[in-house]
Amino acid sequence: MKKAISAFVLCLAIYIIYYDVTTGTLIASTKATAPPEHTADAKTNVHIPYQMVAVKPGDTLLSIMEKLQNGSIPVPIDKAITDFEALNPGEKAQTLQIGKKYKIPVYKH
């Protein structure tokens, strides 16, 4: 009886491996398309309230925004970064330069 069960399990394992290799059990992958990137023209037509601020030593985008808001900002930091980069085309929130003026988004509570 043990030999029969062992033979059955072995045959089943071989069949499963054969089926998996030839047909497969995973869903066929579809070609993923990247979402279209925003053009510079779309960024120049931005209507976000802002304030011009000169960066001082030690300032970060978040610290400047918190000073303008008198506390924490009412939006997620990802949205704040996106809005900053939309207001300042070609600039990155992570690379603020001391002494340079930037448009900093201002949000209402």
C-alpha positions as CSV (number, residue, x, y, z in Angstrom):
1,M,0.0,0.0,0.0
2,K,2.9,2.4,0.8
3,K,4.4,1.8,-2.6
4,A,1.1,2.6,-4.4
5,I,0.7,5.8,-2.5
6,S,4.3,6.8,-3.1
7,A,4.0,6.0,-6.8
8,F,0.7,8.1,-7.0
9,V,2.3,11.1,-5.2
10,L,5.4,10.8,-7.5
11,C,3.2,10.8,-10.6
12,L,1.1,13.6,-9.3
13,A,4.3,15.7,-8.6
14,I,5.7,15.0,-12.1
15,Y,2.3,16.0,-13.6
16,I,2.2,19.2,-11.6
17,I,5.7,20.2,-12.6
18,Y,5.0,19.4,-16.3
19,Y,1.8,21.4,-16.3
20,D,3.5,24.3,-14.6
21,V,6.4,24.4,-17.0
22,T,4.3,24.0,-20.2
23,T,1.1,25.9,-19.4
24,G,1.9,27.8,-16.3
25,T,-0.3,28.8,-13.4
26,L,0.4,32.5,-13.4
27,I,-1.7,35.1,-15.2
28,A,-0.1,36.3,-18.4
29,S,1.6,39.6,-17.8
30,T,0.3,42.6,-19.7
31,K,2.5,45.3,-21.0
32,A,2.5,48.1,-18.4
33,T,2.4,51.6,-19.8
34,A,3.8,54.5,-18.0
35,P,1.4,57.4,-17.3
36,P,2.1,60.4,-19.5
37,E,4.4,62.9,-18.0
38,H,3.3,66.5,-17.5
39,T,4.7,69.0,-19.9
40,A,6.3,72.3,-18.9
41,D,3.3,74.1,-20.4
42,A,0.9,72.5,-17.9
43,K,3.1,73.6,-15.0
44,T,3.3,77.2,-16.0
45,N,-0.5,77.6,-15.8
46,V,-0.6,76.9,-12.0
47,H,-3.1,78.6,-9.7
48,I,-1.7,77.8,-6.2
49,P,-1.4,80.6,-3.6
50,Y,2.2,81.3,-2.7
51,Q,4.6,83.6,-1.0
52,M,8.1,84.6,-2.2
53,V,10.7,83.6,0.4
54,A,14.5,83.8,0.4
55,V,16.1,80.7,1.8
56,K,18.3,81.1,4.9
57,P,20.9,78.6,6.1
58,G,19.3,75.6,7.7
59,D,16.0,76.1,6.0
60,T,14.1,73.2,4.4
61,L,10.9,73.4,2.4
62,L,9.0,71.9,5.4
63,S,10.5,74.4,7.9
64,I,9.7,77.3,5.7
65,M,6.1,76.2,5.1
66,E,5.6,75.6,8.8
67,K,6.8,79.2,9.5
68,L,4.4,80.6,7.0
69,Q,1.5,78.5,8.4
70,N,2.4,79.2,12.1
71,G,2.4,75.5,12.7
72,S,2.1,72.2,10.8
73,I,0.9,72.2,7.2
74,P,-2.6,71.0,6.5
75,V,-1.7,68.9,3.4
76,P,0.5,65.8,2.9
77,I,4.2,66.6,2.4
78,D,4.0,64.9,-1.1
79,K,1.4,67.4,-2.2
80,A,3.5,70.3,-0.8
81,I,6.5,69.1,-2.7
82,T,4.5,68.6,-5.9
83,D,3.0,72.1,-5.6
84,F,6.4,73.7,-4.8
85,E,7.9,72.0,-7.9
86,A,4.9,73.2,-10.0
87,L,5.4,76.8,-8.8
88,N,9.1,76.7,-9.4
89,P,9.7,74.8,-12.7
90,G,13.1,73.2,-12.9
91,E,13.7,73.3,-9.2
92,K,13.6,70.4,-6.7
93,A,12.4,70.7,-3.2
94,Q,15.5,68.7,-1.9
95,T,18.0,71.2,-3.4
96,L,17.1,74.6,-2.1
97,Q,19.9,77.1,-2.4
98,I,20.8,79.6,0.4
99,G,19.9,83.2,-0.6
100,K,17.7,82.2,-3.6
101,K,14.1,83.2,-3.6
102,Y,11.4,80.6,-4.2
103,K,7.6,80.6,-4.5
104,I,6.4,78.7,-1.4
105,P,2.8,77.3,-1.5
106,V,0.6,78.7,1.2
107,Y,-2.4,76.7,2.4
108,K,-5.5,77.7,4.4
109,H,-6.3,75.6,7.5
